[in-house]
């Protein structure tokens, strides 16, 4: 009995394949750049295999795309967004949690004191 493929893995695999083709890369070239095997890459592109975060990061870097693109199909983040994401990724979890709560509070404050939609 053949195992049914996860639709999310299939979608990620299709985006990996599309990004590879758009960059004019062979499976062999991408596998080498991402430090993996062509067999593994083939399984990824078919949606037959999941991967570790480390392999996922290497694959995104080798393709020159964001992990957001591979997971959700979103285009690259802006430089400002990428810098903020990189900064937050390097933070200690407790500091990242504090910053997240502070930003949510600030958004609530801005919403509370901001102009009403009809006040123009």
C-alpha positions as CSV (number, residue, x, y, z in Angstrom):
1,X,0.0,0.0,0.0
2,X,1.5,3.4,-1.1
3,X,1.6,6.0,1.6
4,X,-0.4,9.1,0.8
5,X,1.7,12.3,0.5
6,X,1.1,15.3,2.8
7,X,-0.3,18.1,0.7
8,X,1.9,20.7,2.5
9,X,5.0,18.7,1.7
10,X,3.9,18.4,-1.9
11,X,3.4,22.2,-2.0
12,X,6.8,22.9,-0.5
13,X,8.4,20.4,-2.9
14,X,6.8,22.2,-5.8
15,X,8.2,25.6,-4.6
16,X,11.6,24.1,-4.2
17,X,11.5,22.7,-7.7
18,X,10.2,26.0,-9.2
19,X,12.9,28.0,-7.4
20,X,15.6,25.6,-8.6
21,X,14.4,25.8,-12.2
22,X,14.0,29.6,-12.0
23,X,17.6,29.8,-10.9
24,X,18.7,27.5,-13.7
25,X,20.1,25.0,-11.3
26,X,20.2,21.2,-11.8
27,X,19.3,18.9,-8.9
28,X,23.0,18.1,-8.7
29,X,24.1,21.7,-8.4
30,X,21.4,22.5,-5.7
31,X,22.2,19.3,-3.8
32,X,25.9,20.3,-3.7
33,X,25.1,23.9,-2.7
34,X,22.7,22.7,0.0
35,X,25.1,20.0,1.3
36,X,22.7,17.2,0.6
37,X,22.1,14.3,-1.9
38,X,20.3,14.4,-5.2
39,X,18.2,11.5,-4.0
40,X,17.1,13.4,-0.9
41,X,16.4,16.5,-3.0
42,X,14.3,14.5,-5.5
43,X,12.2,13.1,-2.6
44,X,11.7,16.7,-1.3
45,X,10.6,18.0,-4.7
46,X,8.1,15.1,-5.0
47,X,6.7,15.8,-1.5
48,X,7.8,12.4,-0.3
49,X,10.2,13.6,2.4
50,X,10.3,16.2,5.2
51,X,13.5,17.7,6.4
52,X,15.2,19.1,9.5
53,X,15.3,22.8,10.1
54,X,19.1,22.8,9.3
55,X,18.6,21.2,5.9
56,X,15.6,23.5,5.3
57,X,17.7,26.6,6.0
58,X,20.6,25.4,3.8
59,X,18.1,24.7,1.0
60,X,16.6,28.2,1.2
61,X,20.0,29.8,1.2
62,X,21.2,27.7,-1.7
63,X,18.1,28.7,-3.7
64,X,18.3,32.4,-2.7
65,X,14.7,32.4,-1.4
66,X,13.2,32.9,2.0
67,X,12.0,30.1,4.2
68,X,8.6,32.0,4.1
69,X,8.5,31.5,0.4
70,X,9.2,27.7,0.7
71,X,6.7,27.2,3.5
72,X,3.9,29.6,2.6
73,X,4.6,30.7,-1.0
74,X,5.3,34.3,0.1
75,X,7.9,36.3,-1.7
76,X,11.1,37.5,-0.1
77,X,10.8,39.8,2.9
78,X,12.0,43.4,2.5
79,X,15.4,44.2,3.8
80,X,13.9,45.9,6.9
81,X,11.7,42.8,7.6
82,X,14.6,40.5,7.0
83,X,16.9,42.5,9.4
84,X,14.2,42.5,12.1
85,X,13.6,38.7,11.7
86,X,17.4,38.1,11.8
87,X,17.7,40.3,14.9
88,X,14.9,38.6,16.7
89,X,16.1,35.1,15.7
90,X,19.4,35.9,17.5
91,X,17.7,37.0,20.7
92,X,17.4,34.9,23.8
93,X,13.9,33.4,24.0
94,X,13.0,35.4,27.1
95,X,14.1,38.7,25.4
96,X,12.2,37.8,22.2
97,X,9.1,37.1,24.3
98,X,9.5,40.4,26.1
99,X,9.9,42.3,22.8
100,X,6.9,40.5,21.3
101,X,4.7,41.5,24.2
102,X,5.9,45.0,24.1
103,X,5.1,45.3,20.4
104,X,1.7,43.9,20.9
105,X,1.0,46.4,23.7
106,X,2.3,49.2,21.5
107,X,0.0,48.2,18.7
108,X,-2.9,48.2,21.2
109,X,-2.0,51.7,22.3
110,X,-1.7,52.9,18.7
111,X,-5.1,51.5,17.9
112,X,-6.6,53.1,21.0
113,X,-5.3,56.6,20.4
114,X,-5.3,56.5,16.6
115,X,-7.9,58.4,14.6
116,X,-11.2,56.8,14.0
117,X,-11.8,55.7,10.4
118,X,-14.5,58.4,9.9
119,X,-12.4,61.2,11.4
120,X,-10.8,62.6,8.2
